[in-house]
Structure formats: structure tokens, C-alpha cells
């Protein structure tokens, strides 16, 4: 999973390699009752596609190389 302060969301790739996300709570946990598919996002105004694609890339590598077990974040880059 990738915790992103930039987006205020947690991202991951599920078993079908679908790119998913949920809101990141202030205590750095996820609100998994609000899970969505990134591919279904319709309002991309203000969304950095470059940042989103970098997160997707990290999630794919995490899934393929580490079975999704790594906990990644952008906290040092986007405090």
C-alpha cells in the first residue's frame, strides 16, 4: 500500500491488478469503507497524473516483487 499525503489517500493494486484507493485518515489509517477504483475517477481537475502514475508504478512493483507487503509513502516528499 502507498500512503499519499499529496492525495490524502491510500493506494494499492488488488489481486486482479486493479488500482484502488481510499481516504487517508488523520491517524494515517485508511477509511476502507470508502474504497474506490482509480479508473472510475471522473473529476481529474487538479490531479497530478504524473504523481498518480508514479504511485501506480510503485504499487505494481510492490505487488509483483513483494506480494503487496511493503508499506510505502510520500511523507518525506509531501509533508
C-alpha positions in Angstrom: 0.0 0.0 0.0 1.1 3.5 -0.7 0.0 6.3 1.7 0.0 9.6 -0.1 -0.2 12.9 1.8 -0.2 14.5 -1.7 -3.6 13.0 -2.5 -4.8 12.3 1.1 -5.4 8.7 0.1 -4.1 5.2 0.4 -3.4 3.4 -2.9 -2.9 -0.3 -3.8 -3.2 -2.8 -6.5 -5.6 -5.7 -5.7 -5.4 -9.3 -6.7 -6.7 -8.5 -10.2 -4.2 -5.7 -10.6 -7.0 -3.1 -10.3 -5.7 0.3 -9.0 -7.7 1.1 -5.9 -7.7 3.8 -3.2 -9.4 5.0 -0.1 -9.3 8.2 2.0 -6.3 8.6 4.3 -7.4 9.5 7.9 -5.6 11.9 10.1 -4.2 9.0 12.2 -2.6 7.5 8.9 -5.1 4.7 8.7 -7.4 4.2 5.8 -11.2 4.6 5.6 -11.7 1.3 3.7 -15.5 1.7 3.8 -14.9 4.4 1.1 -12.7 2.3 -1.3 -12.9 3.1 -5.0 -11.3 2.2 -8.3 -9.0 4.9 -9.6 -10.1 4.1 -13.1 -13.6 5.3 -12.2 -12.4 8.8 -11.1 -14.2 11.3 -13.3 -13.1 14.6 -11.8 -9.4 14.9 -12.6 -9.2 18.6 -12.2 -6.1 19.4 -10.1 -5.0 15.8 -10.2 -1.3 15.4 -11.0 -1.3 12.5 -13.4 2.5 12.3 -13.1 2.3 11.8 -9.4 -0.6 9.3 -9.8 1.3 7.3 -12.4 4.4 7.2 -10.1 2.2 5.8 -7.3 0.6 3.3 -9.6 4.1 2.2 -10.7 5.2 1.8 -7.1 2.1 -0.2 -6.3 2.6 -2.6 -9.3 6.3 -3.2 -8.3 5.2 -3.8 -4.7 2.6 -6.3 -5.8 4.8 -8.2 -8.2 8.0 -8.2 -6.2 6.7 -8.2 -2.6 3.1 -9.6 -2.8 1.9 -6.1 -1.8 3.6 -6.4 1.6 5.6 -3.2 1.6 4.1 0.0 3.2 5.2 2.9 1.1 4.5 6.6 1.4 5.4 10.1 0.1 5.6 11.7 3.6 9.2 12.8 3.2 8.4 14.5 -0.1 5.0 15.9 0.7 4.8 16.8 4.4 
